[in-house]
Structures are given as structure tokens and as C-alpha cells.
Amino acid sequence: MARIAYDDSDAEAFAATRHLSDDGRAAWRQAVARHLAPEPGMRLLDLGAGTGSWAQAFTAWFPGLEVVAVEPSAAMRAHCPFRPVLAGDAAHLPLDDARVDGVWLSTVIHHVPDLAAAARELRRVLRPGAPVLIRSAFAGRHEGITLFRYFLEAVRVLDTYPSIADVESTFAAAGFATAAVEPVPQVTAPSLREAAATLRREAHTPLQLITDEEYAAGVARLREAARVRTGPVVDALDLLVLR
């Protein structure tokens, strides 16, 4: 089971506030192109596709790339405009053996209850040498993420997530080796004022898992900073590439 059970409210909040603009995720496009080398006819699995923003982006960015979206949450699937989106989870993929040329997991690895089972299942569906691209906030690596500067208590939630070393060692047992680890910048919001105005607690797992008092304190810090800080909100999440 995921850390939170996504309901309709969570999925709606995610769809409304967590999708980056195309310009905001330009560096992610470059990183995916570099590590996946997409070509027409290739098949990419978007595992934990959520409300479909990455599946839509890949389809637009890389003509001829087939994107297979798989999402365990019925609420997320209902809010996903990308079609089709298949029911399934990291340990039970509705795919035949050796049928995909790459796997994308965006901010989902911390929801996987059995990483070892997921690694074995990904090994099964991937063609030899195909990459697993994991976009995530990992334990111990919060410094590049604006949210944690104001919601200080949420760092303790992040530190219960898998670390990069955890994922590497677990996937190594299934035959994967690390190909790259790199922080990738993104424009998360045009300004801190906009980020504060559009913040939805339901859209962020670490914010759901702190107390109401801690959340209120973080909101106060964020709003105070938004009064004086100008410029876009630029964050850096990590990209872990395994083959």
C-alpha cells in the first residue's frame, strides 16, 4: 500500500497544482532524451503515472514514442486525461516479458511497499540494457527543494523515504547497476507568491504526514517569505538512472 491512500480530493489537488509547465521541465526533457535516447517505435512505461502529465509530455516531446501508463490508484486514473491508463502496481505490471525500452517513475518510489519485488518485476518487463529513470526526492537530499525550507518538519517524513543507496542496493540484487545520479533543475512556480497561493496540502505526501500545527507553521513561514522574495521557484530533484 502507498504511504497515503489517494482519494478523489488528493487526485484533484495533484492535477490542479503539481503539473509543471513545459518550460519549467525543459531540463527534464533533456535528461530523459540523454539517458533514454528515444526513437520512434520505442515503448516507455510510465509507472505510477498519476494524473498523466508526464505521459502527455513524453508523447508530445518524442513523436513515435509509445507511452504505456500504469497507475494503481483508481482516483488518479479517473483524473488522468491520458488514455489508456492501466491499473497495476510496481510488483504486478500488466505487461509481457521484455516488452519495454525504458521505465519512468516520477515521485513514486517512496510509495512502493516492496522495492525488491518491484525491481524483479521491472527486470522482467524491460529489454536488456533498457534504463529505469527514477525522478524523486530521496532521503537525506532535501536541500534543493523549496518546500522543505518552509515546512521544516516535513524533512523528517522525507528521511523515511528510500535513500539513493537503498534503491541502488535493492535493484542491484535484481541485476541493475547505477548508470547516473544527477540533480535536475525545474521551475516549480513562477514566484513564491504564486506557490503560496496555489499550495494544496493534499497534493504533497510529506505535508499530509505532518501534524496540523506543523503544517500551519509552515504555511505561515511560506507566506511571510512570499511577501519579499521575488523570482521563480527553482527546485532540483534527483534523477537516478539504473540499467
C-alpha positions as CSV (number, residue, x, y, z in Angstrom):
1,M,0.0,0.0,0.0
2,A,1.2,3.6,-0.8
3,R,2.0,5.9,2.1
4,I,-1.3,7.6,1.6
5,A,-4.5,6.2,0.0
6,Y,-5.2,8.6,-2.8
7,D,-8.8,9.6,-2.8
8,D,-10.7,11.9,-5.2
9,S,-9.7,15.1,-3.3
10,D,-6.0,14.1,-3.4
11,A,-6.1,13.3,-7.1
12,E,-7.9,16.6,-7.9
13,A,-5.3,18.6,-5.9
14,F,-2.5,16.8,-7.6
15,A,-3.9,17.5,-11.1
16,A,-4.5,21.2,-10.2
17,T,-1.2,22.0,-8.6
18,R,1.6,19.5,-9.3
19,H,1.9,19.7,-13.1
20,L,4.9,21.6,-14.3
21,S,4.8,23.9,-17.4
22,D,6.7,22.7,-20.4
23,D,9.2,25.4,-20.0
24,G,9.5,24.6,-16.3
25,R,10.5,21.0,-17.0
26,A,12.8,21.7,-20.0
27,A,15.8,20.2,-18.2
28,W,13.9,17.0,-17.6
29,R,13.2,16.7,-21.3
30,Q,17.0,17.0,-21.9
31,A,17.8,14.5,-19.2
32,V,15.3,11.9,-20.5
33,A,16.5,12.4,-24.0
34,R,20.1,11.8,-22.9
35,H,19.5,8.7,-20.9
36,L,16.7,7.1,-22.9
37,A,17.6,8.2,-26.4
38,P,14.0,8.0,-27.6
39,E,13.3,6.8,-31.1
40,P,10.0,6.1,-32.9
41,G,8.7,2.7,-32.1
42,M,10.3,2.6,-28.6
43,R,8.0,1.8,-25.7
44,L,8.3,3.7,-22.4
45,L,6.5,2.6,-19.2
46,D,5.3,5.5,-17.1
47,L,4.9,3.6,-13.8
48,G,2.8,5.5,-11.2
49,A,1.5,7.8,-14.0
50,G,-0.7,9.7,-11.6
51,T,-2.8,12.3,-13.4
52,G,-0.8,11.8,-16.6
53,S,1.3,15.0,-17.1
54,W,4.5,13.1,-17.8
55,A,2.8,10.6,-20.2
56,Q,1.4,13.6,-22.1
57,A,4.7,15.3,-22.1
58,F,6.7,12.3,-23.4
59,T,4.1,11.8,-26.2
60,A,4.5,15.5,-27.2
61,W,8.3,15.6,-26.9
62,F,9.2,12.4,-28.7
63,P,7.0,11.7,-31.7
64,G,6.6,8.0,-32.3
65,L,7.4,7.0,-28.7
66,E,4.7,4.7,-27.3
67,V,3.9,5.5,-23.7
68,V,2.3,2.8,-21.5
69,A,0.8,4.5,-18.4
70,V,0.2,2.3,-15.4
71,E,-1.3,3.7,-12.1
72,P,-2.5,1.8,-9.0
73,S,-4.9,4.5,-7.7
74,A,-8.4,4.4,-9.1
75,A,-8.8,8.1,-8.1
76,M,-5.7,9.1,-10.0
77,R,-6.7,7.1,-13.1
78,A,-10.1,8.9,-13.0
79,H,-8.4,12.3,-13.2
80,C,-5.9,11.2,-15.8
81,P,-6.7,12.6,-19.3
82,F,-4.0,10.5,-20.9
83,R,-5.5,7.3,-22.3
84,P,-5.3,4.5,-21.9
85,V,-4.1,4.3,-18.3
86,L,-3.8,0.8,-17.0
87,A,-4.4,-0.5,-13.5
88,G,-1.4,-2.1,-11.9
89,D,1.4,-1.5,-9.5
90,A,5.2,-1.9,-9.3
91,A,5.1,-5.5,-8.3
92,H,2.3,-6.5,-10.7
93,L,2.6,-5.0,-14.1
94,P,0.1,-5.8,-16.9
95,L,2.9,-6.3,-19.4
96,D,4.6,-9.3,-21.1
97,D,8.3,-10.1,-20.5
98,A,10.9,-7.9,-22.2
99,R,8.5,-5.6,-23.8
100,V,9.6,-2.1,-22.8
101,D,12.6,0.1,-23.7
102,G,12.6,2.2,-20.5
103,V,10.7,2.9,-17.3
104,W,9.9,6.3,-15.8
105,L,9.0,6.7,-12.1
106,S,8.3,10.2,-11.0
107,T,7.9,10.9,-7.3
108,V,6.6,7.4,-6.8
109,I,9.5,5.3,-5.4
110,H,8.6,6.2,-1.8
111,H,5.1,4.7,-2.3
112,V,6.4,1.3,-3.4
113,P,6.0,-1.0,-0.4
114,D,8.3,-3.8,-1.7
115,L,11.2,-2.4,-3.6
116,A,12.8,-5.8,-4.1
117,A,9.6,-7.1,-5.7
118,A,9.4,-4.0,-7.9
119,A,13.0,-4.4,-9.0
120,R,12.4,-8.0,-10.1
121,E,9.2,-7.0,-11.9
122,L,10.9,-4.2,-13.8
123,R,13.7,-6.6,-14.7
124,R,11.1,-8.9,-16.1
125,V,9.4,-6.3,-18.4
126,L,12.5,-4.4,-19.6
127,R,14.5,-5.4,-22.6
128,P,18.2,-6.0,-21.8
129,G,20.1,-2.8,-21.2
130,A,17.0,-0.6,-21.0
131,P,17.0,2.1,-18.3
132,V,15.0,2.8,-15.2
133,L,14.7,6.5,-14.8
134,I,13.7,7.5,-11.2
135,R,12.8,11.1,-10.5
136,S,12.5,11.6,-6.8
137,A,13.2,13.4,-3.6
138,F,15.4,10.9,-1.7
139,A,16.1,10.6,2.0
140,G,18.8,13.0,3.1
141,R,18.6,15.1,0.0
142,H,16.1,17.9,0.7
143,E,18.4,20.9,0.3
144,G,17.4,21.7,-3.3
145,I,13.6,21.5,-2.7
146,T,11.9,24.8,-1.7
147,L,9.0,23.1,0.1
148,F,11.4,21.8,2.8
149,R,12.8,25.3,3.5
150,Y,9.5,26.4,5.0
151,F,7.9,23.1,6.1
152,L,10.9,22.2,8.2
153,E,9.1,19.4,10.0
154,A,8.4,17.6,6.7
155,V,12.1,16.8,6.4
156,R,11.6,14.0,9.0
157,V,9.0,12.5,6.6
158,L,11.4,12.7,3.7
159,D,14.0,11.0,5.7
160,T,11.8,7.9,5.9
161,Y,11.8,7.7,2.1
162,P,14.3,5.3,0.4
163,S,17.8,6.8,0.0
164,I,19.6,6.6,-3.2
165,A,21.8,3.9,-1.6
166,D,18.7,1.9,-0.6
167,V,17.4,1.9,-4.1
168,E,20.8,1.1,-5.7
169,S,21.4,-1.9,-3.4
170,T,17.9,-3.3,-3.8
171,F,17.9,-3.0,-7.6
172,A,21.5,-4.4,-7.7
173,A,20.1,-7.7,-6.4
174,A,17.8,-7.8,-9.4
175,G,20.7,-7.3,-11.8
176,F,20.7,-3.5,-12.2
177,A,23.7,-1.2,-12.0
178,T,23.7,2.6,-11.5
179,A,24.3,4.5,-14.7
180,A,23.9,8.0,-13.3
181,V,22.8,10.2,-10.4
182,E,22.2,13.8,-11.1
183,P,20.1,16.7,-9.7
184,V,17.8,18.2,-12.4
185,P,16.5,21.7,-12.0
186,Q,12.9,22.7,-12.7
187,V,10.8,25.8,-12.4
188,T,8.2,24.7,-10.0
189,A,6.3,28.0,-9.8
190,P,6.7,31.5,-11.4
191,S,7.1,33.0,-8.0
192,L,7.0,32.2,-4.3
193,R,3.8,34.2,-4.0
194,E,2.2,32.0,-6.6
195,A,3.5,28.9,-4.9
196,A,1.9,30.0,-1.6
197,A,-1.4,31.0,-3.2
198,T,-1.8,27.7,-5.0
199,L,-0.5,25.3,-2.3
200,R,-2.7,22.3,-1.7
201,R,-1.7,20.1,1.3
202,E,-3.4,17.1,-0.4
203,A,-1.0,17.2,-3.3
204,H,2.1,16.6,-1.2
205,T,2.7,13.4,0.7
206,P,5.2,15.0,3.2
207,L,2.6,17.7,4.1
208,Q,-0.1,15.2,4.7
209,L,2.1,13.3,7.1
210,I,3.0,16.1,9.5
211,T,0.7,17.5,12.1
212,D,-1.9,20.2,11.5
213,E,0.1,22.5,13.8
214,E,3.3,21.9,11.9
215,Y,1.5,22.4,8.6
216,A,0.1,25.8,9.8
217,A,3.6,26.9,10.9
218,G,5.0,26.0,7.5
219,V,2.2,28.0,5.7
220,A,3.0,31.0,7.9
221,R,6.7,30.8,7.0
222,L,5.9,30.4,3.3
223,R,3.5,33.3,3.2
224,E,5.9,35.6,5.1
225,A,8.8,34.8,2.7
226,A,6.5,35.3,-0.3
227,R,5.9,38.9,0.7
228,V,9.6,39.8,0.0
229,R,11.1,37.1,-2.2
230,T,10.9,37.6,-6.0
231,G,11.8,35.5,-9.0
232,P,10.8,32.0,-10.0
233,V,10.8,29.0,-7.6
234,V,13.6,26.7,-8.9
235,D,13.9,23.3,-7.4
236,A,16.2,20.3,-8.0
237,L,15.0,16.8,-7.7
238,D,17.3,13.8,-8.3
239,L,17.3,11.6,-11.3
240,L,18.6,8.1,-10.6
241,V,19.3,6.0,-13.7
242,L,19.7,2.2,-13.4
243,R,20.4,-0.3,-16.2
